[in-house]
Amino acid sequence: MVVNTVLNSLCDKVLAGERLTINEAEMLAENADLYQLGFLANSIRKRLHPDPVVTYVIDRNINYTDICISACKFCAFFKSPEDKNGSIISFAELGKKIEETQKLKGTQILLQGGLHPDKPLEFYEEMLLFIKGYGIHVHGFSPPEIHHFSDLSGLSVQEVLARLGKAGLNSIPGGGAEILSDRVRGAISPRKCSADQWISVMEEAHKMGMRTTATMMFGHIETMEERLEHLSRIRDLQDRTGGFTAFIPWPFQPLNTALNHIPATTGMAYLKMLAFSRIFLDNVPNIQASWVTQGPKIAQLSLFFGANDFGSTMIEENVVAAAGVSFRLSEKEIRKLVTGAGFEPRQRRMDYSLVDEAA
């Protein structure tokens, strides 16, 4: 009875548009079921996005190298620097991929890669200048990459971001966040930047006027308290800067990784975490579904559990595919799924302006 009373009080608070404290959020996560979380998340989604519109972006995820010194336990994509099978994309191949993207009405390139031990900052500047010659938005280099460039160059993160921005970097993806808890990061990705450093890169980017996204990879060794630590860090930074355009929670894919003994996250567990993210992150405007990891039907259900964005068409995707998950959706299929759920599909840009409206 006491639990029900407290739960009802928390639900009333959420429905009234009030912010939950960390302790209240933890109580909600422990006691609310899938349907309650979904109802609350959907009510917030409708309040923030009253029009029945679901957005999506057409882009291509280009991994410029799979050579990486990080050797994260959750990654099935990377190659060690000693591995002769490791590769770096050529500009000729890069240009071909961009042209293919533009022919499919793509508006941006999602550019990410491994932490290469040898390439200087000038290499990345030249790559950006080459891409910008095609007149396409570059959404690239996650915080661990930016921090890695800073370490190798001896420049500050601010200086690295300024140089990359001048060369053509427009916005930064939220990759490499995993769980923003140093216990978790120390166990699964000890060579990557710390939780504070990830936040610091994003804060510097926001101060410079760059918009970014934020992600969370959950369902491995983290606790619920550590998921809340992650969400709280995102919410706190958003309070300070307002620089995040969207949040994308996605479940860890264990196949072909050093953590393959961990069971894959179920669709129900994914929907609960998605809904909970929408409830807690009251200051992040958009929540993105993860059809790349969950498949089209769960992604369609996501639209009733807080998500208002279907993500990318993912013309190319290599990292999740390396873990044995290879869902593929065309723009036509995404539009059909969105329409089938009762919403209007609209193509967007990174900043969530709509393609069929003035930029």
C-alpha positions in Angstrom: 0.0 0.0 0.0 2.8 2.4 0.9 4.6 1.6 -2.3 1.5 2.2 -4.4 0.9 5.5 -2.6 4.5 6.7 -3.3 4.3 5.4 -6.9 1.0 7.2 -7.5 2.6 10.4 -6.1 5.5 10.1 -8.4 3.3 9.5 -11.4 1.2 12.6 -10.5 4.4 14.6 -10.3 5.6 13.5 -13.8 2.2 14.2 -15.3 2.2 17.7 -13.8 5.5 18.3 -15.7 7.6 18.4 -12.5 11.2 17.2 -12.4 12.1 14.0 -10.5 15.0 13.9 -8.2 17.5 11.1 -8.5 16.0 9.3 -5.5 12.5 9.7 -6.8 13.6 8.5 -10.2 15.2 5.4 -8.7 12.0 4.6 -6.8 10.0 5.0 -10.0 12.4 2.7 -11.9 12.2 0.0 -9.1 8.4 0.1 -8.8 6.7 1.1 -12.0 5.9 -1.5 -14.6 6.3 -1.3 -18.4 2.8 0.1 -18.9 3.1 2.8 -16.3 6.5 3.9 -17.6 5.1 3.9 -21.2 2.1 5.9 -20.2 4.2 8.5 -18.5 6.7 8.7 -21.3 4.0 9.0 -23.9 2.4 11.8 -22.0 5.7 13.7 -22.0 6.2 13.0 -25.6 2.8 14.5 -26.5 3.4 17.5 -24.3 6.8 18.3 -25.9 5.7 17.3 -29.4 1.9 17.8 -29.7 1.9 17.3 -33.5 1.7 13.7 -34.6 5.1 13.9 -36.3 8.0 11.4 -36.2 11.3 12.6 -37.7 14.1 10.7 -39.2 17.5 11.6 -40.9 19.1 10.2 -44.0 22.8 9.8 -43.4 25.6 7.4 -43.7 27.8 6.2 -40.8 31.3 6.2 -42.2 34.0 4.6 -40.1 37.3 6.1 -41.3 39.4 3.5 -39.5 38.9 0.3 -37.5 42.3 0.6 -36.0 42.0 1.4 -32.3 44.1 1.4 -29.2 41.1 1.4 -26.8 40.3 -2.3 -27.2 36.9 -1.9 -25.4 35.5 -5.2 -24.2 32.1 -4.5 -25.7 33.4 -3.8 -29.2 33.5 -6.4 -32.0 34.5 -3.9 -34.7 38.0 -2.7 -33.7 41.4 -4.0 -34.9 44.6 -3.6 -32.9 47.4 -1.5 -34.4 49.3 -4.7 -35.0 46.5 -6.4 -36.9 47.4 -6.4 -40.6 43.6 -6.5 -41.4 43.1 -3.0 -40.0 42.4 -0.3 -42.5 42.1 3.5 -43.1 39.6 4.8 -45.6 41.0 6.4 -48.7 39.7 9.8 -49.9 38.6 8.1 -53.1 36.5 5.7 -51.2 35.2 8.4 -48.9 34.2 10.5 -51.9 32.3 7.6 -53.4 30.4 7.0 -50.2 29.4 10.7 -49.9 28.2 10.8 -53.5 26.1 7.6 -52.9 24.6 9.3 -49.8 23.7 12.5 -51.6 22.0 10.5 -54.4 19.8 9.0 -51.7 18.8 12.5 -50.4 21.2 12.2 -47.5 21.8 15.5 -45.6 24.8 14.5 -43.4 27.7 12.2 -42.8 28.2 10.5 -39.4 31.9 10.3 -39.2 33.5 8.1 -36.5 36.4 5.8 -36.1 38.8 4.0 -33.8 41.4 5.8 -31.7 44.3 5.5 -34.2 47.7 5.7 -32.4 49.6 7.6 -35.1 47.5 9.9 -37.2 48.1 13.6 -36.5 45.4 16.2 -36.1 46.2 17.5 -39.6 45.0 14.1 -41.0 41.5 14.7 -39.6 41.5 18.4 -40.7 42.3 17.3 -44.3 39.5 14.7 -44.1 37.0 17.3 -43.0 38.0 19.8 -45.7 37.6 17.0 -48.3 34.1 16.1 -47.1 33.0 19.8 -46.9 33.9 20.1 -50.6 30.7 18.0 -51.2 28.6 20.6 -49.3 27.3 18.1 -46.8 26.8 18.4 -43.0 29.5 16.6 -41.0 28.3 15.1 -37.7 31.6 13.6 -36.5 34.2 12.6 -33.9 32.7 11.5 -30.6 34.2 12.8 -27.3 36.7 9.9 -26.9 38.1 10.7 -30.4 38.3 14.4 -29.6 40.1 13.7 -26.3 42.4 11.3 -28.1 43.3 14.0 -30.7 44.0 16.4 -27.8 46.4 13.9 -26.1 48.3 13.1 -29.3 48.6 16.7 -30.4 49.4 18.3 -27.1 46.6 20.8 -27.7 43.7 21.5 -25.4 40.2 20.1 -26.2 39.1 23.7 -26.9 41.9 24.2 -29.4 41.2 20.8 -31.1 37.5 21.6 -31.4 38.3 25.1 -32.9 40.6 23.6 -35.5 38.2 20.9 -36.4 35.3 23.4 -36.6 37.3 25.6 -38.9 38.0 22.6 -41.1 34.4 21.7 -41.4 33.1 19.9 -38.4 29.5 20.9 -37.8 28.2 18.8 -34.9 29.3 16.0 -32.6 27.7 12.6 -32.0 27.2 11.3 -28.5 29.2 8.1 -29.0 31.7 6.7 -26.6 29.5 7.6 -23.6 28.6 3.9 -22.8 27.8 4.5 -19.1 29.1 7.7 -17.6 30.4 6.0 -14.5 34.1 5.6 -14.0 33.7 2.2 -12.3 32.0 0.9 -15.5 34.4 2.6 -17.8 37.4 1.3 -15.9 36.1 -2.3 -16.3 35.0 -2.2 -20.0 36.9 0.6 -21.6 39.9 1.7 -19.4 41.8 3.4 -22.2 39.0 5.7 -23.2 38.3 9.1 -21.7 36.8 9.3 -18.3 33.1 10.2 -17.6 34.2 13.8 -16.6 36.3 14.1 -19.7 33.4 13.0 -21.9 31.2 15.7 -20.3 34.0 18.3 -20.6 34.3 17.7 -24.4 30.6 18.1 -24.8 30.5 21.2 -22.7 33.3 22.9 -24.6 31.6 22.0 -27.9 28.3 23.5 -26.6 30.1 26.7 -25.5 31.5 27.1 -29.1 28.0 26.8 -30.5 28.2 23.2 -31.7 25.1 21.1 -31.2 25.6 17.5 -30.1 23.7 14.3 -29.3 24.0 12.1 -26.2 23.8 8.3 -26.0 23.8 5.5 -23.4 24.8 1.9 -24.1 23.1 -0.1 -21.3 22.6 -3.8 -20.5 26.1 -5.0 -19.6 27.8 -4.7 -16.2 26.2 -1.4 -15.0 23.7 -1.1 -12.2 20.5 1.0 -12.2 22.3 3.5 -9.9 25.0 3.9 -12.6 22.4 4.4 -15.3 20.9 7.1 -13.2 24.4 8.6 -12.7 24.7 8.7 -16.5 21.3 10.3 -17.1 21.9 12.8 -14.3 25.2 13.9 -15.9 23.4 14.5 -19.2 20.6 16.4 -17.5 22.9 18.6 -15.5 25.0 19.5 -18.6 21.8 20.2 -20.6 20.7 22.6 -17.8 24.0 24.5 -18.1 24.3 24.6 -21.9 21.1 23.4 -23.7 23.4 21.9 -26.4 22.0 18.4 -26.7 19.5 18.0 -29.5 18.6 14.4 -28.7 19.3 11.4 -26.5 19.7 7.8 -27.9 19.6 4.9 -25.4 20.6 1.6 -27.0 21.2 -1.9 -25.6 24.6 -3.6 -25.6 25.0 -6.3 -28.3 27.1 -9.1 -26.8 27.8 -11.3 -29.8 31.4 -11.5 -30.9 32.6 -9.4 -28.0 34.6 -10.2 -24.9 31.4 -9.8 -22.9 29.5 -12.4 -24.9 28.4 -14.3 -21.7 26.0 -11.4 -20.9 22.5 -12.1 -22.1 21.1 -9.6 -24.7 18.6 -7.0 -23.5 15.0 -8.0 -24.2 12.6 -5.8 -26.1 10.6 -5.2 -23.0 13.7 -4.1 -21.0 14.7 -1.8 -23.8 11.3 -0.1 -23.9 11.4 0.4 -20.1 14.7 2.1 -20.3 13.7 4.2 -23.3 10.5 5.3 -21.4 12.5 6.0 -18.3 15.0 8.1 -20.2 12.1 10.2 -21.6 10.7 10.7 -18.1 14.1 11.7 -16.5 15.5 13.8 -19.2 12.9 16.6 -19.0 15.2 19.1 -20.7 16.3 17.1 -23.7 13.8 17.8 -26.5 14.1 14.6 -28.6 14.4 10.9 -27.8 15.5 8.5 -30.6 14.4 4.9 -31.2 17.1 2.3 -31.8 15.8 0.2 -34.7 19.4 -0.6 -35.6 19.7 -2.8 -32.4 16.0 -3.6 -31.8 14.6 -4.1 -35.3 11.6 -2.4 -36.9 8.7 -3.6 -34.8 10.2 -2.7 -31.4 11.3 0.6 -32.9 7.7 1.2 -34.0 6.5 0.4 -30.4 9.1 2.9 -29.2 6.9 5.7 -30.6 4.5 5.0 -27.8 7.2 4.8 -25.1 8.6 8.3 -25.4 10.5 8.3 -28.7 9.6 11.0 -31.3 12.5 10.3 -33.7 13.2 7.1 -35.7 16.8 7.9 -36.1 18.8 7.4 -39.3 18.3 5.3 -42.4 21.8 4.1 -41.7 22.8 3.7 -45.3 25.9 2.1 -43.9 26.5 0.7 -40.4 29.5 -1.4 -39.3 30.0 -1.3 -35.5 26.7 -2.9 -34.5 26.8 -5.2 -37.5 30.2 -6.6 -36.3 28.3 -7.7 -33.2 26.0 -9.9 -35.3 23.0 -7.5 -35.5 22.2 -6.4 -39.1 18.8 -4.8 -39.3 18.4 -2.7 -42.5 15.6 -0.2 -43.3 15.2 2.0 -46.3 13.6 5.5 -46.1 10.5 4.0 -47.7 10.3 1.3 -45.0 10.8 3.9 -42.2 8.1 6.0 -43.5 5.8 3.0 -43.8 6.5 2.0 -40.2 5.9 5.5 -38.9 2.6 5.9 -40.9 1.5 2.4 -39.7 1.9 3.6 -36.1 -0.4 6.6 -36.8 2.2 9.3 -37.2 3.4 11.6 -40.0 7.0 10.9 -41.1 9.2 13.9 -41.8 12.8 14.0 -42.8 15.0 16.2 -40.6 18.5 17.6 -40.3 20.8 17.2 -37.3 19.3 20.2 -35.6 15.8 18.8 -36.1 14.8 21.4 -38.6 12.7 19.8 -41.3 14.2 19.2 -44.8 11.0 20.3 -46.6 11.0 23.6 -44.7 13.4 26.5 -44.9 16.6 25.8 -43.1 
